[in-house]
Amino acid sequence: MAGAHPEATGTPQTSGTPHGTEAGPSLGSPAAPDGAPDAAPDQVTGELLELSLGYLYSAALHTAARFGIADHLADGPRGAEELAKSAGVDGAHLYRLLRFLATKGVFREDDEGRFHLTPLAQPLRTDVERSLRDYIMVRGEPVFWQSAAQLHEAVRTGGTAFENVYGVPFYDHITADPELGRAFNSSMAAFSETLSNDVVEAVDFSGATSAVDVGGGRGGLLRAVLRRNPHMTGTLVDLETVVAGHVLDTPELTGRWSAQAGDFFASVPSGADVYLLKHVLASWPDEECVRILRTCREAMPAHARLLVINAMIPAGNDPHPGKTIDVLMMTVLNGKGRTRAEYEALLATAGFTVVRVREPSPHASVIEAVVAD
């Protein structure tokens, strides 16, 4: 139940899509939108084949992260054989892997056969700000792969693929597997780090003195709020398995930070000025979201604000993280991505009025709500 959902897609996107070169049957010339010229049959075939093999990119990223390839390139470009010795892997296979990732701008091969770090490869390092290595690592674990393989069953039945494979809800499974639970929480903390500062810069906390981070996992958002607002104190609330052994690793927040075990379906600390729900609601179906929201509402004083932070699905056919998250929810959890109107409807049902919406990031729109009169 850790606050961050396992959905999110933090990897930067490159522009353009390399076309496959594999031959295939003609698919005809589909009508292009808005009167644009029809796509060539070979181009359509190549693009569709590339999409069908998308899982190979996930596997390749996971492999590069697992063997720390980006860390081994931190001091400069190196050839595949030299890299392989440092990483303890096969040189020929590593070369083929890196050549493949380079087609998407993750690493770059020069004319001498050496591989370089690129902007897309930098977040795979462990020692950089906004590192996504832990996130990429966990998304390559069997719990995600095997669930994705059962997406068709989720679509057929309206259920959740993960539960079809493992027989229990996702959060119950990771609670019973402490090692996986720790890895998952670390991965979400890594992803959260890429967004928290954007959220904090978009919201005015000057009139608040206290905040509660509900289902906040490792507390990345709360930490960012308190760092930027030294007049505030904060409480992180999550399951016992998440906050057990919690250590405040930010000395500047000593005396202003507390971590508390709790269940956001039952109760959260009362009396704060701001309540944070970051990447929580996308993990749950509508009725459970209303329960969470009502729990927050019961704890909130009349003047308090609730900040709901999730990717919001826009209209239209353009790519958007919210649409990716929505499909991920079908495979792993019983939640879903939502449009702005759907989030506003949930809040109204739970007794809130939306007063402001900000969109500092496609991954993290901020809906500000107050208790309805």
N, C-alpha and C positions, 0 to 999 in steps of 0.2 A: 504494500500500500504506500510505499515511498512516493513522495509527491511527484517526482518526475515520471512521465510515462515512458515506455520502452519503444516508443514510436518515432521518436523524433529523428530527423535526418540532418545531421550537422555538417556534412561534407560540402564544401563549396562546389558550385556547378561550373562546368566549362561551357563555352558557347559553341554551338554547332554540334553535329553528330557525325562522326566518321562512318562512312558507308561500308557495309560488308562487300567483299568481292566474290563471295561464293556464288556460283551459278545456281539458278533455280528457275522454275516455270514462270512464265509471264502471269502477272496478276491483273493485267489490264491497266487502264488509266483512270483512277478514281477522280471524281470531280473535286477540284480544289476550292477552298472557301473564298468568298468575296471576289469571284471572277479571276483568280490567279491562274496562271498556266497550269495545265495538268502535269503531275509528276511523271517522269519517265518510268516505264515498267521496271527496268533494272534497278533504278533508284529505290522504288517502292519495295522490291524484293530484298535488296540489301538492308534497308532500314528495318524491315520486319524481322529478318533473320537476326540482325544485331539485337533487337529487343528480346527475341526469344532466348538469347544466350546471356542475358543480363546478369544472371546469377554467377557467371564466371568472374565478373568484375568484383562482386562482393567477396567471392572466395579469394581472389587475388589480393584485394586490399587486406583481408584478414591475415593472409599468409605473410605479406610484407610487414604488417604490424607485429605479428607473432615473433618474427625473427629480427625485429628491430632494425630493419634495413635503413630507415630514415636516420636513426641514431648513428649508424655506421657511416653515413654520408655527411654528418654534421661538419666534419673538418675539411670537406672538399670532395670532388668527384673521384670515383674509383671504378675499376673494371669489375666485371661480374665474378671472376675467379678470386680476386682479392677480397671482394665482399663476402663471397661464399666461405672463405676460410675464417673470417671474423665471425660470421653468423653460424658456422657449423652446419652448412647445407651443401647440396650438390651445385657446382658451378654452372653446368650446362642448363639445368632446370631453372636456376635462379635467373640466368640471362633471359630465358624465354619468358619468364614471369614479368621481369622488369620491362622487356620490350613490349609486352602486351599492355601493361599499365601506362607506358609512355604514350600509347595511342590516345589516351584520355587526358594527357597532361600531368599524370602522376609519375614523376621522375622524367628525365630527358637523357637520351643517349647522344653523345657527341660523335664526331667523325673518327675518333680514336677508340670507340667502343666503351668509353667510360660513362657512368651514369651520374647525373647531377640531381640535386634537390630542386624542386619547383615549388611555386606557391601552393599548389595542391598537395604536395608531398610534405611540406613543413608541418602541418598539424599531426602527422604520423609520428613525430618526434615526441619523446617523453619529457623533454626538458624545456619546452617552449610554452609561452602563454597561450591559452586556448588549445591545448593539446587534445586531440580526439582519438589518440591511440587506444585508450581503454574502451571508448565507445565502439570503435571499429572491431576490436577484439571480441567483445561480448556479442556483437551482432553476427559473428561467425560461429557462435556456439550452436550445438544441435537443437536446443530449445527453440531457436528462431528458424533454423533451416527446416526442421521437420514440421513445424507448424505451417510454414509457408507452403510446403508441399501438399498440405491438406486444405488450401484455400478453396478449392472446388467444393469440398464438403461443407465448408462454412457458408458458401453461396447457396448451395442446394438446400441446406437445412435452416439457415438463419441463425446458426449457433456460432461457437467460437472454435477455430481449428485447434488451438492449443489444448483445450479440454478434451477434444476428440482424440488427440494423440496421447496425452498424459493422464487423463481421467480426473484431474483436479484443476481449479483455477490457477492462473499464472502465479499470483502472489502467494498462494498456499504452497506451491511447488518450490519457489525460491526461499520461502521461510524454512522449509524442511531441508534445504540444501545450503548450509551456511556459506560454503565456498562460492557457490554461484550467486548467492545473495550479496556477498561482499563485492564480487566482481560487477554485478549489475548496478549496485549503488555507486560504485566508483565510476562506472561508465556514464551514469546519469549526472554525476557531479561534474564530470568532464564536459558533457554537453551543456549543462547549466551554466558553466563558466563562460561559454561563448555568448550567452544571451543576457545574463543578469545585469551587466553594466549598461547595456542598451536600455533595459527596462527602467533601471534606476534613473538614468539620465532623462527619461521621458516623463517621469512622475514627480510632482512637487510634494515632498514630505515635510516641508518647513513647519506646517501647523500641527504635526504629530509628534508625540514623545515616546510612543511605544508601538510595537508591531508583533504580531503572532504569525509565524510561517507554518501554515497548516499542511501536514503531509509533505514537509519540505526536504525530506531525504537528508543529505549532508548539510543543508542550510546555505547553499551557495547564494541564493537570492537575498536571504536575510543578512548574510555577511556583507554583501554589496550595499544593501540599504544602510546598515550601521556604519560602514566605512565612510560613506558619502554624507551621512547625517550624524555627526558626533553628539548631538543633543538627544539621540534616541536610545532606547533599550529594546531588546527583542527576545522572544521565546520561540525556539524551534520545537515543533510537536510532530512526532511520528511514532510508528510502532516500536515496541521494546526492542525487537531484533535490529531495528535501524539505529536507534539512539544508544543502545548498550555499548559501553566502552567509549562513548563519544568524548573526544578531547578537543578543546578549543585551541586551534592552531594559529590563532591571530591574537597575539598579546595585547594589541591596542584595544581589543574589545573586552578585555577582562573587566568584570563587574557590570558589563552592559549586556551580557549574553547568558542565556540558560537553555538547556535542552531537557525536554520532558516527554516521557512515554505517554502515548494516548491513542485513542481510536476516534477518528473524526466522524464516525457514524454515531458515536455516543456523546462525546463532549469535547470542547476545546477550552483553553483558558479564557476567562471573561475579562472585560474591562479595558481592552487595548484600543488604541486609536485607529490602527490599520490591521486588517487581516489579509494575508496573502494566500492565494490558491494558484500556484504555478504548476502547470502541466499535470493537474489532478483530474479535472472533470473529463478530459478526453479518454481517460482510462475506464470510465464507468458508463453504464446505460442511464437513460434519462431519470428513471425512478430513484436510482442510487445517488445521482447528482443532486436531486432535490433534497434527499436526506442530508447529504453533506452540507449543502447550502443552508438548510434549516438549522443544523447544528451550529454553524457559524452565526447565523442570525440570532439565535438564543443567547449567544455569548457577547454580542456586540452592544455597546451603549448606543444611545440614539444618535450621537454625533459621529460614530465610527464609519470608516469606509472599508469596503471589500474590493480587492483587486483580483480579478479573475484573468489569468494569463494563459493563453493557449493560441495555437495557430488557428486562424479563422478561414474557412473555405470561401473563396470568392466565386462569383458567377463566371461563366465562360469556360473555354477549353484550354486555357493556358496552364502550363505546369505550375504547381504550388505545393509547398511542404504540407499544407493541411490535407491535400488530397492523398498524398503518400501516407501520411499518418493514419488517415481513415482506413486505408486498406490494411496497414499494419495492425490496426486494432482488430480487424476481422480475423487475423491469424493468431493473435496472442491474447488479447483481452476481449471483454464484452463491451468495450467502449466504442466511441466513434468520433471522427472529426465533425465539426459543426459549422454552420454559417453564423454570421452575426445575429440574424433573426432567431436562429435556434437557441443560441446562448441567452439572448434577451428573454426568450420565452421561458427558459429554465429559471432564470432569475426572478421573473415575475411570478411564476408558480410558487417559488420559495419565499415570496414576500419582499422582494427587492425592487428598487427603481434604478435603472441605468442612468447615470448622469454624464458620463463621458467615455469615449472610446479613443484609444491611441494605438498606432501601429508602428512601433519602433523597429520591428523586424517581422518578416514573413512567418517566422517560427513563434513569435510571441507578441500577439496583439494584447492590449491591456484594456479590459472592460472595468470601469470604475462604477461601483454601485453603492447605494445606501439603503437602509431599511425603509420600506415604504410606509407612508403615513397611514 
